């Protein structure tokens, strides 16, 4: 987190740990506000890798699961970096300006993914750097968010993942009522104060909960190399392009799409548990006879109590058996509808 921006947020009442806002004094009330009202959130739980150079487009296109060649400054894309065996190392949102590309991914993966990308550079005319201190990302969510932004910006992005630029600030529309603002550390405090007249500041976990409810998986260190993209529904949210050429793991991903049968999918669920579920936790059902039938991808405290989570689970277990957290006698998952259809 940019030091000046961190000092500003601290003065606003933010409780910050390891560069990530935990809350603004009342985490439970912030969760309720995220569900019922308009909220704003610093997104420093994510970092930004900037990729530039005259060969940056082709370099990234040959590595990522999405069609980087088709990416324009007016649109963002979800994407993934995978191993040669088709297992996801990272998921991220990617956007660009006229000359640079930006990868928005968890801070916990920024350094290892930056190092991984650098290993592929060789003699390519590409520069890879950590731009997290130079760009402040603010998330906005709620039914009144568009009206609030229209007081500050004359034009808003119309469709999901569209981008509109206003001088030093880019607006990405993530959904009907959710936006991401990318701005400078110098501009961010004034924007925060203006937005704060109608949007409640909340901690990072609230934004992570919104991602869960939107069915957007975020690969973390605990789940690296655990899933082929289709298992985590990356094909359903536009993070995989099946018409592009080769990239690491492309053969495995394409084979599962056209020749094989995906036996796992990602589901949204709620669980009442004394202990908070964690990414990488095992799930169990009678169908698997003591073996794990699935894995927690992401989990956060829910506004009404308990926890909401995304989990990759054997389709047969989800369809026919109760699924439990941690052990066969553990808390039972209550499945809910994702905001997009499963095949």
C-alpha positions as CSV (number, residue, x, y, z in Angstrom):
1,X,0.0,0.0,0.0
2,X,1.3,3.5,-0.9
3,X,2.5,5.0,2.4
4,X,0.7,8.4,1.9
5,X,-2.5,6.6,1.0
6,X,-2.1,4.4,4.1
7,X,-1.6,7.4,6.3
8,X,-4.8,9.0,4.9
9,X,-6.8,5.9,5.5
10,X,-5.5,5.5,9.0
11,X,-6.7,9.1,9.7
12,X,-10.1,8.0,8.4
13,X,-10.3,5.3,11.1
14,X,-9.1,2.3,9.1
15,X,-7.6,-0.6,11.1
16,X,-4.8,-1.8,8.9
17,X,-2.8,-5.0,9.2
18,X,0.0,-6.0,6.8
19,X,-1.1,-3.3,4.3
20,X,-4.8,-4.5,4.2
21,X,-7.8,-2.8,5.8
22,X,-9.4,-5.1,8.3
23,X,-12.3,-2.8,9.2
24,X,-13.3,0.8,10.1
25,X,-14.3,0.0,13.7
26,X,-17.3,-2.3,13.4
27,X,-16.8,-5.3,11.1
28,X,-20.2,-6.8,11.7
29,X,-22.0,-3.5,10.8
30,X,-19.8,-3.2,7.7
31,X,-20.9,-6.6,6.5
32,X,-24.6,-5.6,6.9
33,X,-24.0,-2.4,5.0
34,X,-22.3,-4.3,2.2
35,X,-25.4,-6.5,1.8
36,X,-28.0,-3.7,2.2
37,X,-26.4,-0.4,1.2
38,X,-23.7,1.4,-0.7
39,X,-20.1,0.8,0.4
40,X,-16.6,1.7,-0.7
41,X,-13.5,-0.3,0.0
42,X,-9.8,0.1,-0.5
43,X,-8.6,-2.9,-2.5
44,X,-5.0,-3.2,-1.2
45,X,-5.5,-6.9,-0.6
46,X,-4.8,-6.9,-4.3
47,X,-1.6,-5.7,-6.0
48,X,-0.8,-4.7,-9.5
49,X,1.8,-6.0,-11.9
50,X,2.5,-3.7,-14.8
51,X,3.8,-5.2,-18.0
52,X,5.2,-2.8,-20.7
53,X,7.4,-2.9,-23.8
54,X,6.8,-3.3,-27.5
55,X,6.4,-7.0,-27.3
56,X,4.2,-7.0,-24.2
57,X,0.9,-8.0,-26.0
58,X,2.3,-11.1,-27.7
59,X,4.2,-12.0,-24.6
60,X,1.1,-12.0,-22.4
61,X,-1.1,-13.5,-25.1
62,X,1.2,-16.6,-25.2
63,X,0.9,-17.1,-21.4
64,X,-2.6,-16.4,-20.3
65,X,-5.9,-18.2,-20.9
66,X,-7.8,-15.2,-22.2
67,X,-7.4,-13.5,-25.6
68,X,-5.0,-10.7,-24.8
69,X,-4.6,-9.8,-28.5
70,X,-8.3,-8.7,-28.4
71,X,-7.9,-6.6,-25.3
72,X,-8.6,-2.9,-25.8
73,X,-8.2,0.1,-23.4
74,X,-12.0,0.2,-23.2
75,X,-12.5,-3.3,-21.8
76,X,-11.0,-5.5,-19.0
77,X,-10.8,-9.3,-18.9
78,X,-10.6,-12.0,-16.3
79,X,-7.8,-14.4,-17.0
80,X,-5.5,-17.0,-15.5
81,X,-1.9,-18.2,-15.6
82,X,-1.7,-22.0,-15.6
83,X,1.0,-24.7,-15.3
84,X,1.9,-26.9,-18.2
85,X,-0.5,-29.5,-16.6
86,X,-3.4,-27.0,-16.9
87,X,-3.6,-26.1,-13.2
88,X,-4.3,-22.5,-12.2
89,X,-1.4,-20.6,-10.6
90,X,-3.2,-17.3,-10.5
91,X,-6.5,-15.7,-11.4
92,X,-6.6,-11.9,-12.1
93,X,-8.3,-9.1,-13.9
94,X,-6.3,-7.6,-16.7
95,X,-6.7,-4.2,-18.4
96,X,-4.5,-2.0,-20.5
97,X,-3.9,1.5,-21.7
98,X,-2.2,2.4,-25.0
99,X,1.2,1.1,-24.0
100,X,0.9,-0.9,-20.7
101,X,-0.9,-3.9,-19.3
102,X,-2.0,-4.2,-15.7
103,X,-2.7,-7.5,-13.8
104,X,-4.8,-7.1,-10.6
105,X,-4.2,-10.1,-8.3
106,X,-3.8,-11.0,-4.6
107,X,-0.9,-9.4,-2.9
108,X,0.1,-12.8,-1.5
109,X,0.7,-14.0,-5.1
110,X,2.2,-10.8,-6.6
111,X,5.9,-11.5,-5.9
112,X,5.9,-15.2,-7.0
113,X,3.8,-14.4,-10.2
114,X,6.0,-11.5,-11.1
115,X,9.0,-13.8,-10.7
116,X,7.3,-16.5,-12.8
117,X,6.5,-14.1,-15.6
118,X,10.0,-12.8,-15.6
119,X,11.3,-16.3,-16.2
120,X,9.5,-16.3,-19.6
121,X,10.9,-13.0,-20.7
122,X,14.3,-14.2,-22.0
123,X,15.1,-11.8,-24.9
124,X,11.6,-10.4,-25.3
125,X,11.3,-6.6,-25.2
126,X,9.2,-6.7,-22.1
127,X,9.4,-5.0,-18.7
128,X,7.6,-6.4,-15.6
129,X,7.3,-4.4,-12.4
130,X,5.3,-4.0,-9.2
131,X,3.0,-1.0,-9.7
132,X,1.0,-1.4,-6.5
133,X,2.3,1.8,-4.9
134,X,1.6,3.9,-8.0
135,X,-2.1,3.0,-8.4
136,X,-4.9,3.1,-5.8
137,X,-7.9,0.8,-6.4
138,X,-11.2,1.6,-4.8
139,X,-14.2,-0.7,-4.9
140,X,-17.8,0.6,-4.9
141,X,-20.9,-1.5,-4.5
142,X,-24.6,-0.8,-3.9
143,X,-27.8,0.1,-5.7
144,X,-27.0,3.9,-5.5
145,X,-23.4,3.5,-6.7
146,X,-24.0,4.5,-10.3
147,X,-25.9,7.6,-9.3
148,X,-23.1,8.5,-6.8
149,X,-20.4,8.2,-9.5
150,X,-22.4,10.3,-11.9
151,X,-22.0,13.2,-9.6
152,X,-18.2,12.9,-10.1
153,X,-17.8,11.6,-13.7
154,X,-19.9,12.6,-16.7
155,X,-19.7,9.2,-18.4
156,X,-19.8,5.7,-16.8
157,X,-19.0,2.4,-18.3
158,X,-22.2,0.8,-19.5
159,X,-21.5,-3.0,-19.6
160,X,-19.7,-5.4,-17.3
161,X,-15.9,-5.0,-17.7
162,X,-16.2,-1.9,-19.8
163,X,-13.7,0.9,-18.8
164,X,-14.1,4.7,-19.0
165,X,-11.2,7.0,-18.3
166,X,-11.4,10.5,-16.8
167,X,-8.0,12.1,-16.7
168,X,-6.0,10.2,-14.1
169,X,-8.9,7.8,-13.1
170,X,-10.2,4.7,-14.8
171,X,-13.6,3.2,-14.0
172,X,-14.3,-0.4,-14.5
173,X,-17.8,-1.7,-14.3
174,X,-17.7,-5.1,-12.6
175,X,-21.5,-5.6,-12.5
176,X,-24.8,-3.8,-12.4
177,X,-24.0,-2.2,-9.0
178,X,-20.3,-2.7,-8.7
179,X,-17.4,-0.6,-9.9
180,X,-13.6,-0.4,-9.5
181,X,-11.8,2.9,-9.6
182,X,-8.1,3.0,-10.5
183,X,-6.5,6.3,-9.7
184,X,-3.3,7.9,-8.4
185,X,-2.3,8.2,-4.8
186,X,-2.6,12.0,-5.1
187,X,-6.2,11.9,-6.5
188,X,-7.5,9.1,-4.2
189,X,-8.0,11.0,-1.0
190,X,-10.3,13.6,-2.6
191,X,-12.3,10.8,-4.4
192,X,-12.6,8.9,-1.1
193,X,-14.0,11.9,0.8
194,X,-16.5,12.7,-2.0
195,X,-17.7,9.1,-2.3
196,X,-17.8,8.8,1.5
197,X,-20.7,11.2,1.7
198,X,-23.0,8.4,0.5
199,X,-21.0,5.2,0.6
200,X,-19.9,3.6,3.9
201,X,-16.2,2.6,4.1
202,X,-15.7,-1.1,4.8
203,X,-12.9,-3.5,5.3
204,X,-11.3,-5.7,2.6
205,X,-13.2,-8.8,3.7
206,X,-16.5,-7.2,2.6
207,X,-15.2,-6.8,-1.0
208,X,-14.0,-10.4,-0.9
209,X,-17.5,-11.5,0.2
210,X,-18.9,-9.6,-2.8
211,X,-16.6,-11.6,-5.1
212,X,-17.8,-14.8,-3.5
213,X,-21.4,-13.9,-4.0
214,X,-20.6,-13.0,-7.7
215,X,-19.1,-16.4,-8.2
216,X,-15.6,-15.0,-8.9
217,X,-12.9,-17.3,-7.7
218,X,-9.6,-15.9,-6.4
219,X,-6.7,-18.3,-6.4
220,X,-4.6,-18.0,-3.3
221,X,-1.3,-19.6,-2.2
222,X,-3.3,-22.4,-0.5
223,X,-5.1,-23.4,-3.8
224,X,-2.4,-22.9,-6.4
225,X,-2.3,-25.8,-8.8
226,X,-5.4,-27.3,-7.3
227,X,-7.8,-26.7,-10.2
228,X,-8.1,-26.8,-13.9
229,X,-9.8,-23.6,-15.0
230,X,-13.2,-25.3,-15.8
231,X,-13.3,-26.7,-12.3
232,X,-13.3,-23.2,-10.9
233,X,-15.8,-21.9,-13.5
234,X,-13.2,-19.7,-15.2
235,X,-14.7,-20.7,-18.5
236,X,-18.1,-19.4,-17.3
237,X,-16.9,-16.0,-16.3
238,X,-15.0,-15.3,-19.5
239,X,-11.5,-16.1,-18.3
240,X,-10.8,-18.8,-20.9
241,X,-10.8,-18.3,-24.7
242,X,-11.0,-21.7,-26.5
243,X,-10.2,-20.2,-29.9
244,X,-6.8,-18.8,-29.2
245,X,-3.5,-20.5,-29.7
246,X,-1.2,-22.2,-27.3
247,X,-0.4,-21.1,-23.8
248,X,0.8,-23.1,-20.8
249,X,-1.7,-25.9,-20.0
250,X,-3.8,-25.1,-23.2
251,X,-3.9,-28.7,-24.3
252,X,-5.2,-30.0,-21.0
253,X,-7.8,-27.2,-20.8
254,X,-9.0,-27.8,-24.4
255,X,-9.1,-31.6,-23.9
256,X,-11.4,-31.2,-20.9
257,X,-13.6,-28.9,-22.9
258,X,-13.9,-31.0,-26.0
259,X,-12.9,-34.5,-25.3
260,X,-13.3,-35.2,-21.6
261,X,-15.9,-34.7,-18.9
262,X,-15.4,-32.3,-16.1
263,X,-16.3,-34.1,-12.9
264,X,-15.9,-31.1,-10.7
265,X,-17.5,-27.6,-10.6
266,X,-17.4,-24.6,-8.3
267,X,-20.5,-24.0,-6.2
268,X,-21.7,-21.2,-3.9
269,X,-22.6,-22.3,-0.4
270,X,-23.3,-21.1,3.1
271,X,-22.2,-22.9,6.3
272,X,-22.8,-22.4,10.0
273,X,-19.5,-23.3,11.6
274,X,-17.7,-22.4,14.8
275,X,-14.4,-22.1,13.0
276,X,-14.0,-19.9,9.9
277,X,-13.5,-22.0,6.7
278,X,-10.2,-21.3,5.0
279,X,-9.1,-21.6,1.4
280,X,-7.8,-25.1,0.8
281,X,-10.0,-26.7,3.5
282,X,-11.2,-30.2,2.5
283,X,-14.9,-31.1,2.1
284,X,-16.4,-34.6,2.6
285,X,-19.4,-36.6,1.6
286,X,-20.5,-40.2,1.9
287,X,-20.1,-40.6,-1.9
288,X,-16.3,-40.5,-1.6
289,X,-16.0,-42.9,1.3
290,X,-13.7,-40.9,3.6
291,X,-11.8,-39.2,0.8
292,X,-12.2,-35.5,0.2
293,X,-14.9,-34.6,-2.4
294,X,-14.0,-31.0,-2.7
295,X,-11.9,-28.0,-1.7
296,X,-12.8,-24.5,-0.4
297,X,-11.7,-21.8,-2.8
298,X,-12.6,-18.7,-0.9
299,X,-14.7,-18.0,2.3
300,X,-15.8,-15.0,4.2
301,X,-18.1,-14.2,7.1
302,X,-21.6,-13.6,5.9
303,X,-23.7,-10.5,7.0
304,X,-26.3,-12.6,8.7
305,X,-23.9,-14.9,10.5
306,X,-22.1,-18.0,9.4
307,X,-19.9,-18.1,6.3
308,X,-20.4,-17.9,2.6
309,X,-17.9,-19.8,0.4
310,X,-17.0,-20.9,-3.1
311,X,-15.9,-24.5,-3.3
312,X,-14.9,-26.9,-6.1
313,X,-16.8,-30.1,-5.5
314,X,-17.3,-33.4,-7.2
315,X,-20.5,-32.9,-9.2
316,X,-21.8,-36.3,-8.1
317,X,-21.4,-35.4,-4.5
318,X,-23.0,-32.0,-4.9
319,X,-26.0,-33.5,-6.7
320,X,-26.7,-36.6,-4.6
321,X,-25.1,-36.3,-1.1
322,X,-24.8,-33.9,1.8
323,X,-21.4,-32.2,1.8
324,X,-19.6,-31.3,5.0
325,X,-16.8,-29.0,6.0
326,X,-13.5,-30.5,7.3
327,X,-14.8,-34.0,8.1
328,X,-17.9,-36.2,7.4
329,X,-19.4,-35.0,10.7
330,X,-18.5,-31.4,10.1
331,X,-20.9,-28.6,9.4
332,X,-23.1,-29.2,6.4
333,X,-22.9,-26.9,3.4
334,X,-26.1,-25.2,2.3
335,X,-25.9,-24.7,-1.5
336,X,-27.1,-21.5,-3.1
337,X,-27.6,-20.3,-6.6
338,X,-24.6,-18.7,-8.4
339,X,-25.4,-15.6,-10.4
340,X,-24.6,-17.5,-13.7
341,X,-25.9,-20.9,-14.9
342,X,-23.8,-24.0,-14.6
343,X,-23.7,-26.3,-17.7
